[in-house]
């Protein structure tokens, strides 16, 4: 059966559709305005709306995984943390419709914020690999994930134009039920687009086939249930089901477009993302010694994120031929964000601890583009204002009594403001065969944070204040000696100012040796200096090869290190003696790696594609020794074939990860060795199949089988196992 399937349906997905346009035709928007991808020295991967629909991913994190070029960590089913060139979380900038999603409390560990962007509402995704601070400012150390959502479609005739998509999807591994609809109504001057997406994800079931040496890896043998108000450790009915991992999410997008005339248009953009409580699955596996009678048992009866709410409202003005500028854009936006962490230890009915963060973010972007002769110049000024309120309570679930608790961040005023100006220049020489990219940014940040109640820890300070200033830039060359050939060389710098999470967070780690992270007001900004070389060769549109190698110097790297609080190197926190750590600019570091892609058209129906990425990173210690840098993924990639004929699109492809040995884990960072095997995270590969076929004029039926061999595996640094064999069916409508 499998051999017949291989013969008929050999296929794969890549970072772009298999009918991807030639490089000459691909347009990107990561330079603020539309630009041909071939003219950009920086490596940029593009995921089109057509590919998004074909991949049919569960969330935006899974969409990025499907490229084969982006590694994604998961601590729970409702989580996805992209890794670009060994940088993750607050060191990777997320942008939606030109608006920064990164804010003052994006942490350096692992994040789930990317899933608040509805992938079903996206026109495209652009992944910028390497430092991108010239255009985007702080946080773009490893790169940028730039999301562009769909826009209303106007009618050239003035008659009402109706367009849109809708689909429903079911996945067996987690009993997922998703429904989506987006509709655009357009006249000659006014357009209205609305999108609604709802997903119900049940508990995820992992695979059956385990690595030979680790037959019980990831199994969920026991759980804590509250029965008649009493916590009991009970057996799991099916140890392959990751009980307490399910959640629900809904996303709404509304856009209003007014085309004032041929030169001026106005857009209102509203986005809402919300969820149910999201269990922190990795923490629900943690164990601790309880008492002599029970011994060591599961630590947490409850550990979940409260509903993650993100409300965005934006106004955008677009104008052409405005004075000196050929194109001009102003974006004013506001975000209201709420997230919370809730935890209760086994049989501690007196303390359900809840820490809630409310963040208000106001921002603006003013950008302009001027073209003259062979020159293109993009100028911009931007700013972001963050206002954070951090609260915490402890509740006795039996009596309802509520008491005060130490907050995650200082309980007073917390403000962090970004302001920057930049210029990005493009010069086309030798008839367009040689293109110079160069740019510069001036960036300033102000941070103020105050502690009102200092009774919990008696810190030797109650005010934290920083005002860093940075200059970053880039210089790159693109050389296109002949049709289909392209060589790039790029030097760029990245910058990240310590945010409130870096400077002022109070956090208990989940490592085997308990650590308490405390504030440190003395850390400094991080910098990266990147060098990369790229080669692209396209032979008669039949064979395309891409290779990019890079070397990154990481300076003032912020990482947890032993610290003393009031002269003590350990304290008792939540009843456990914990070593005191704080974020510090510990060492210099370097990262080296490459990404390669090969695509070959074998016939009019069949094509082959393979991607592979390798990253290696080390801290340089003062004594000359080296320590593994955290967040460095193992070798990973994707390989497979594609078959297309008469509207039928079928795929068979393999996703793979190499070994991540425990010796290559950072012992004090965020690599989560406690959720791996004693030897590290085993290598794995999965075989997967997808197919789509039109049903009538407007409908498309999509079928898929993920992880055909039902392999049990986890992504590196993840405390959550990936899906086992997963059957997917979706029905999609296009108007």
Secondary structure, DSSP 8 states (H G I E B T S, - for coil): -HHHHHHH--B---SS-TT---TTT-EE-TTSS-EEGGG--SEEEEEEHHHHHHH--SSHHHHHHTTSS-EEE-SSTT--EEEETTEEGGGEEEEETTEE---TT--SS---GGGGS-GGGEEEEEEEES--HHHH-TT-SSEEEEEEE------SSSS-EEEEEEEEEEETTTTEEEEEEEEEEE-SSEEEEEEEEEEEE--EE--SB--TT-TTTT---EEEEEETTEEEEEE-SSTTEESS--EEEEEEEEEEEEE-SSSEEEEEEEEEEEES-EE-TTGGG-EEEEETTTEEEE-EEEEEE---EEEEEEEEEEEEEETTEEEEEEEEEEEEEEEEEEEEETT-TT-EEEEEEEEEEEEEEEEEEEEETTEEEEEEEEEEEEEEEEEEEEE-TTT--EEE---SS-SS-EEEEEEEEEEEEEEEEGGGTEEEEEEEEEEEEEEEEE-S--TTT--S-SEEEE--EEEEEEEEEEE--STTEEEEEEEEEEEE---HHHHH--EE--SSS-EEEE--TT---EEEEEEEEEEEEEETTTEEEEEEEEEEEEEEEEEEEE--BTTBSEEEETTEEEEEEEEEEEEEEEEEEEEEEEEEE-SSSEEEEEEEEEEEEEEE-TTS-EEE-TT---SEEEEEEEEEETTEEEEEEEEEE--EEGGGS-TTTT--GGGSBTTEE--EEEEEEEEEEEETTTEEEEEEEESTT-B----TT-SS----SEEEEEEEEE-
